[in-house]
Every structure is written in C-alpha cells, then in structure tokens.
C-alpha cells in the first residue's frame, strides 16, 4: 500500500481550519486544485456521519468522493474513510482508503499534517499527491496566508 503526507502552515487558528474541513461551506471553497471546482458538498462531521463532495475537472468530467467520519476531535483531528463514488482513479475503483487531518497550534496559526493512506499503486499516489497539494494550497490561501509547505513521501521523508 502507498500513502502520502503533506504539511502546511496556515495563518488561522485551528478552530477556523477545523471548520473549513468539516463544513460543506468550508469544503466548497478549497477542496480540489484551482482548476477543479466543487459543485456540491455535503458534510455530517460526527463519528459515523457521512460526507460527499462532487467536483468537475477541466475536461468536464464529474468526480465524487465520499466516505464516513471515523474520528472527530475538535479542533485537533479528523479521520475519514475515502472512496470515489463517481469517476476518480481507475486504480482505486471499488476501494476505500483513509485520510487524516492533524491540526496543531503554532505561533503563526495552525500546522496541518494531512495523510492519505491505503492507496493501491504509485500512479494513484502521484495523482492524489497532485490533487491534495492543490487543494491544501488553496486552503492555505483561503484561510489567510501563504504558509510554508513541506511534502513527505510514504516513508515520512521530505521531498
């Protein structure tokens, strides 16, 4: 199995970042790279609650990610299952993986550590790295600042 870890510093309190990750209104503003807008978002941010996010790529294809909230610890940690209900990576068709958001307070605001684990192939890992990099960069801008950026590979080494 493959995984990816991305770290961002965001110029906003953890509670603000937490809200951006756990509400439909928040997610609609940052989920997906700049050229992949969200067209629908549903979030029920409680353990056992579901989420569903539909977005459209430049070629007009729609993709929909969905899953369940597995852990919700305001404003510090969110763990969700992840799968594509529509479109997505062919390598991941019918598979469920796991995403985690860790939020730590720092002097400048929040350090967010994002992990997507349980990806099936290197191709999928690269594609998800591209998508999550763009999405998290948009979250940094939306929440109020250009934070320092670090990327880690599946072994936790800086890239």
PETA-V734199 format. One record per residue. N is the residue number from 0. PHI is phi as a letter, one per 30 degrees, with the letter a starting at -180 (none if undefined). PSI is psi as a letter, one per 20 degrees, with the letter a starting at -180 (none if undefined). NEAR is the number of other ideal C-beta (glycine too) atoms within 8 Angstrom. Layout:
BEGIN
N,PHI,PSI,NEAR + N,PHI,PSI,NEAR
END
This chain:
BEGIN
0,none,q,6 + 1,c,q,10 + 2,b,r,11 + 3,b,q,15 + 4,b,p,12 + 5,b,q,14 + 6,b,p,12 + 7,b,q,15 + 8,c,p,14 + 9,b,p,15 + 10,d,m,10 + 11,a,q,10 + 12,d,q,9 + 13,e,h,12 + 14,d,h,8 + 15,d,g,10 + 16,d,g,17 + 17,e,g,13 + 18,d,h,10 + 19,d,h,14 + 20,d,h,10 + 21,c,j,11 + 22,c,q,10 + 23,d,g,8 + 24,d,g,7 + 25,d,g,11 + 26,e,h,16 + 27,d,h,8 + 28,d,i,10 + 29,b,i,11 + 30,d,p,10 + 31,j,q,11 + 32,d,r,11 + 33,e,h,5 + 34,c,j,6 + 35,b,n,11 + 36,d,q,7 + 37,d,p,12 + 38,c,i,7 + 39,a,p,7 + 40,b,p,13 + 41,b,p,9 + 42,b,p,10 + 43,b,m,8 + 44,d,m,10 + 45,b,q,7 + 46,e,p,7 + 47,j,i,5 + 48,d,q,11 + 49,c,r,9 + 50,b,q,15 + 51,a,p,11 + 52,b,p,13 + 53,c,p,12 + 54,b,r,14 + 55,b,p,10 + 56,d,r,10 + 57,e,h,5 + 58,d,j,4 + 59,i,i,6 + 60,d,q,7 + 61,c,q,11 + 62,b,q,12 + 63,b,p,13 + 64,c,q,12 + 65,a,r,10 + 66,l,a,12 + 67,b,q,9 + 68,d,p,16 + 69,c,h,8 + 70,a,p,8 + 71,b,o,12 + 72,b,n,6 + 73,d,q,6 + 74,c,l,9 + 75,c,h,9 + 76,a,p,10 + 77,b,p,13 + 78,b,p,11 + 79,b,q,12 + 80,d,r,9 + 81,b,p,10 + 82,a,q,12 + 83,c,p,12 + 84,d,h,7 + 85,b,p,8 + 86,i,b,7 + 87,i,a,10 + 88,d,p,10 + 89,d,h,5 + 90,d,h,9 + 91,c,j,13 + 92,e,p,8 + 93,i,j,4 + 94,c,q,8 + 95,c,p,8 + 96,b,a,12 + 97,b,p,13 + 98,b,q,12 + 99,b,p,13 + 100,c,o,11 + 101,c,p,10 + 102,c,p,13 + 103,b,p,9 + 104,d,p,8 + 105,b,r,8 + 106,e,h,2 + 107,d,i,7 + 108,k,e,15 + 109,b,p,15 + 110,c,o,11 + 111,c,p,14 + 112,c,o,11 + 113,c,p,14 + 114,b,p,11 + 115,c,o,14 + 116,c,q,10 + 117,i,k,10 + 118,d,q,15 + 119,d,h,9 + 120,b,r,8 + 121,d,h,6 + 122,d,g,8 + 123,d,g,13 + 124,e,g,13 + 125,d,g,8 + 126,d,g,9 + 127,d,h,12 + 128,d,g,11 + 129,e,g,9 + 130,d,g,11 + 131,d,h,12 + 132,d,g,11 + 133,d,g,12 + 134,d,g,12 + 135,d,h,13 + 136,d,h,11 + 137,d,h,13 + 138,d,g,14 + 139,e,g,15 + 140,d,g,8 + 141,d,h,9 + 142,d,i,14 + 143,j,k,7 + 144,l,r,11 + 145,c,n,4 + 146,d,q,11 + 147,d,q,5 + 148,b,p,10 + 149,b,q,8 + 150,b,p,12 + 151,b,q,11 + 152,d,a,9 + 153,d,i,8 + 154,c,j,4 + 155,i,j,6 + 156,c,q,6 + 157,d,q,5 + 158,c,none,5
END
